[in-house]
Amino acid sequence: MYTNLFPDLPLRAVLFADGVFNQPEGKTAHGIIRHSTVFHPVAVVDRTLAPGSTKSVLPETDIPVVDSVESVLDLRPDVFVVALTESDYGEWKDGVFRHTPKQPDELPEFWRDQIHSAVRHGLHIVSCLHQQLARSDLAERLGVGQHIVDIRRPYENPPKYSGRRRRSRAKVVHVMGSDCVIGKRTAALQMRAAADRFGIDSGYIGTGQTCMLVGCDNGAIVDRTPVFQAAGLVERLIEEVESERDLLFIKNQASVLHPAFGGLASAILQGSQADAVVFVHDPGRRQRYHWEHLPVGDLETEIGLVEELGGAPVAAIATRGEDNVERLRHIGLPVADPLASGGSETLLNAALKAAGSLSAAP
């Protein structure tokens, strides 16, 4: 894990989310602010919202939003976190955000300037970019003890899937969903926080960039792995740490019915050999995120498919807002908003009951 490079955690972090902090593409920055044990955010760089505060987007927070890393050097940051990828890039015109993704070799000038400035001022760089900064000329400009970490690097020598249940201790709760950027990570981490409050020794398995940045027991960027090895990698990630915990949470990517990512989602699900599933859904979403010409799959059909593919029951549904909670009650499963009072406890209770041997939270 990259955290071995840094003896003193959490690191004081400037989060770079230029132009996207108040958009779905800002989800990595949101996740770090809400849940990270690795980083203590001291500022967010987003020129479209500066000067301001994160509370305009995340009401429960109050971190300065600024127009450059240079403007917050007096806050003594340790690290500059590039909390977005080239494919998150967009442009604002007449108050409307237009998603215009870039290729890895098309880094916007402001992004490049801010990264170079952070290096000049002695900050570590932790990057979600597809472009590997540690292999660029930036590496030659690092000072003693200064590091560049590329989060989106492949896992070396991923194993083949065995399908054997070797777990000696942990139960596994898998968080699935009906689309990308729908709240799977938030639901997983809110349930983990609830488990901790109830004294359950719980952990988290990371499968994507935000998971790796908030802090996890074990993890990898699973979408950088050949699909025929993805299930084996997930199986390995869980096997390596399950004896240390009573409960592990793992979140999936996209959806098993997503035409672009269904193979990846199925591999993560089957590799986890879960004991229970919590399913995340937004009943108001009709088209897929960034695939607006494709419809979101039927909820009940997908729940049935998840249970058949994964071999574990869907125990509850997570969604956002009380209106959506009421719209989904007809499914017949417990439904809750993980960010609402008591919501994460409701989801956790249902998952623990479905998983078996663990006692449900009080």
N, C-alpha and C positions, 0 to 999 in steps of 0.2 A: 504494500500500500504506500502511496506517495507521502502519507503523513509521517513516515519514518524519517523523512528529510528534515522535519521541523520538531525540535525537542520541546518547544513551549507552545502549547495550544490553549485556547484558540488564538489564531492570528488576527491582528487588526487589519481589516480588509476594505479596500475600495472596490466596489462592484461596478463593472462596466456593462451598462445595459442601454446604450445610447439609442434613443428613438423608440424603444420598445418596452420601457418599464411599465407603462399602463396598457400594454397589449398582451395577448396570450403568449407572444414570443418572449415576454419577460418572466416566464415561469421559473427559470433557473435562479434568477435573482430573488424572486419571491420565496422560493424554497429555502435558499440560504438564510434569508432574513428571518423566516419563521422557525426554522428547525435546525440550523447547522450547529454542530458542536466543534467544528473545525475552524470556522471563521466567526469573528465578531465584527459585523459590518459597521464601519464608521461613516461611510458616504456611498452614494450611488451617483455615477456619472450618466446623465441623460440631459442633453442640451434642450430638449423640447419641454422639459418640466422644471428646469433650473431658472432662478433659485426657488427651492421649494422643500417639501418634506415627503417622505414615503407615506405619510398618513393619508395623502390624497388618493393613494392607490390601495394601501393596506392600512385600514383605519386603526388597527391595534398597534401600529408602529410609529416611530417619529425619528427618522434618520435623515440627515441633510441630503438633498438632491442637488448636484452641482454640475457645472458645465465642463469641468476638466479635472484631471488628477492633480495638476499643479495648484489648484485652488484649495486643496485640503491637505497639503503636506504638513501643515502645522498640527494636524491631528495625529501625527506620527504613525501612519499606516505601515504595516509590514509587507503587505502583498496587494497586488493588482490582479483581480479576478476577472477574466474575460468571460462574462456570464451569458454568452450567446454564441451562436455559430454563424458562419457566413450565410447559411440558408435562412436565418432569422431577419436578415437585413430588409429594411423597408424605407420608404420615403413619405414624408408628410407634404400634402398639397391641399390648400384650402381647408385645413383642419381635418383632413381625412388621411388615415394611414393606408398606404398601398404597399402590400408585401411584394418586394422585388428581390428575391433571393440572389445571392452572389455565389460564384464558384470559389473553391479554395485559393485559386491564384488571382482572385479579384478583390483583395482586401481593400475596403474603403480607406481613403487617405487619412481621415480623422482617426479611424481605428488604429491604423499603423502608427500614426504620430503619438497617440496616447500610450500605446505599448512601449514604444521607444523611449518616451519621456519617463515612464515608470522605471524602466531599466536604468536610465541615466541617474535617477534619484535613488537608486539602491534598493528598490522594491523587488521582492520575488514576483514571478509571473506564474499564475495558474490559469491555464487556457482551455476553453471548451472548443476552440476552433478546430476545423478539420485540418487546416494547414498546421504542420508540426513545427512550432516555433523553436523547440530545442535543437532542431536540425538546421535552423537558419543562421544568418550572420549575427543574430542577437546573442547567440551562445558565446561568441568571442568577446562580447562587451560586458559580460558578467563580472562582478567583483568577487572577492573571496567570500565564500559562504552564501553567495546569492544563487538562486535556483530558478530554472524554468521547468514547469511541469505541464506536459500535454496530457490532459485527462483522456482525450479520445484516441488513445493508442491501443493497438490490438493486444489481446491476451496471448502470451507466448505458449506455444504447444498445447492448445486446448484438447482435452481428453475426449474420447468417444463415450457415448451414452451407454450405461450398463443396465439401467432399469431396476437395479437391485435396491431394496430398502435396507440401508445400513445404519439408519439413525438409531442412536442409543439413548437419546434424551429428548431433543426438541420436537415439538409439534410445529407444523408450518402452516401459516395463514397466507394465502395468495390473493393479491388484489388485482382483479381483472377489470376491464372496462369496455365500453362500446365504441370508443374512438380514441384518437390522440388528444392530448391536452384537455382532459375531461375531469381530472382531479384524483387520479389513482395514487400518486405519491402523497398528496395531502391526506387522503384517507388512511393510507398505510402508516404514516408518521404520527397522525393524530391518535390512531389506535395504539401505536407503540407507546406514546406518552401516557395514554390511559392505563395501559398495562403496567407501566412503571409506577404510576400513582397507586395502583392496587398491590404493589409489591411483587409483581410477576417478573421474573428474570427474563427479559425479552431482548431481542436483537433485530438487526435489519440487514438484509442482503441487497446490495445495489446491483441494478442491471443497466443503468444509464448514467449520464453525466451529472445530473442533479443529485442522484443518489450518492454518488461518489463525493460530492462537495458538501453534503449535509453531515456526513459521517456515517459509516456503516461498518458492521462486523467483518464483512468480506464483500467484494464486488468486482465487476468488470463491465466494460462497455460491450454488451452482448451483441449489439448490431454491427460491431467490427469483426465478428467471428463468422466463418463460413456456416451457412444455415445447418448443414449436416452435423456440425460440432456444437451447435448452440445448446442443445439439450444436455449434452455431456458436460459442458462448461457450467451450466446452472447446477446440475447434480453435484459437481465438484465443489463449487462455492459453498453449498449448503453442508456437504459432508465435512469440510475442513473446520467448521465452527459449531456444528450442531451439538456436540457434546458439552459445550460451554454454556448453553442456554436452555431454558424450559420452553421458550416460544420464539419463533423467528417469523418475521414479516418479509415478504418479497412482493414487489410490484411488477406488473407486466408492462409491455410496450404495445401501444396501439390497441388492436382488437383482433380476435381470431377470424372475424369476418372481413377484415380490411383487405382489399385486393392487393395492396402493396406490401403490407406487413403481416398478413395472416400467418405465413410460414414461420416467421420469427416469434410471433405471439404464441403459436401452438408449441413451438420448441421450448420456450421458457416455461409454459404451463406444465408440459409433460416432464421436463427435466426437474421441476421442483418437487414432484410427487407430493403434492399438498394434502393436508388433512381437512382443510376447509377453504372456501373462497368467499370473498366479499366482492360484489360486482358494482362498479361505478357507472352511473348513467345520467344523462341530461335529457329529459323527455322533450325539451324544446329544441334540441338540435336535430335537424332533418338531413343536413348535408355534412359530409366529412370535412374535417379541418384541413384546409389547403387542397382538398379534392372536392370542390364544391359541386362538381358534376356527378358525384357519386353519393348515393343515399346511405345514411346510417342503417345498419341492419336491424331487423325486428328484435326487440328486447327478449321476449320469451323464447324465440328460436335460438338466440345466442346463449342464453342461460342454459338451455338444454344441451347445446353443443359443448359448452365449457365443461359441464358435468360429465358428458360422455368422453371427451378428450382427456380430461384431467383425472377422472375417477374420484373426485371429491365433491361434496355437495356445495352449492351456492347457498350460503347461510343468511345473507342480508344484502341490501342494496344501499349504496351511498349516493347522495345527490346533493345539490346546493339549493338552499332556500326552502322555507316551509311550504310554499305553493307546490314545488316539485315533489316534496315528501308526500303531500296529499295525493298528487296525481299518480303516484306509483304504488299506493297502498293496495290497489286491486290485484297486484301480483301475488299477494299472500305471504310475502316475506317481511321481516322487520326492515323498515326504511328509516334512514336518519341522515341529517346533515352533519358531517364530522366536525365542522367548525362551530356548530350551534351548541348551546349548553346541553350536556348529557348525550350529545349525538355520538361521539366516539365511544362512549361507554356502551351505548345500545349496540353498536356494530361489533364491539369487542365481545360482549356477552353472547351474541348470536354466533360468532365465529368459534368461541371457546366451547359452546355447547355442541356445535356440529363437529368439532375436532375430537371430541371424546374426553379422554382421561383427565384433562385439566378442569379444575373447578371454575365456574363462571365468576366474573367479578361481582362483588356485593352490589 
